[in-house]
Amino acid sequence: MATIVKEKPARLDHRLSVVLPWYNRAELSETLAKNLPIYDSANAEVLIVNCGGDPDSLHAMTQRASSRVRQLDVPARFGKSLALNLGIHFAASTHIFVLDADILLFPGTLSDVMSALDVGCFVTLQTVHESDNRPPARLGSRPHGGSTRLDDCS
């Protein structure tokens, strides 16, 4: 079950904090269920920032989630930028990964992200897969080569 965030954690127990801004997006139920094993394998916390959406709906979606999922409820509707800033403020890790509520991760994505961060890179995913079963959408204009999921650090 997700915990409700009331204050910033005293210590950093996770290598990575995944921040998800949310406002009444039903896709979160599917993506959370499918991405949880990936979050678990990367020892990542998941902080869902409720940007004024229905807290009962969000609670129902996160009810079966692991204890690594935390929920930050903000009672008023506000923009995604503020949601991201609040999520980063309340994150348990200094490494932040921002993810929309409808994005499905590929196995190994967060391990690749952490490897790149360990050598001082800023990481952007080159390919994402949205939860409504559309084909993967490409970000940026770099050619996709092989199974590479991350842009080069250079």
HUHUHU-V171538 format. One record per helix or strand of 2 or more residues. SS is the DSSP state (H for helix, E for strand). FROM is the first residue (numbers start at 1). TO is the last residue. If there is no record, write none. Layout:
((SS/FROM/TO) (SS/FROM/TO))
This chain:
((E/3/4) (E/16/22) (H/27/41) (E/44/51) (H/55/62) (E/69/74) (H/80/90) (E/96/98) (E/103/104) (H/109/118) (E/127/130) (E/137/138))
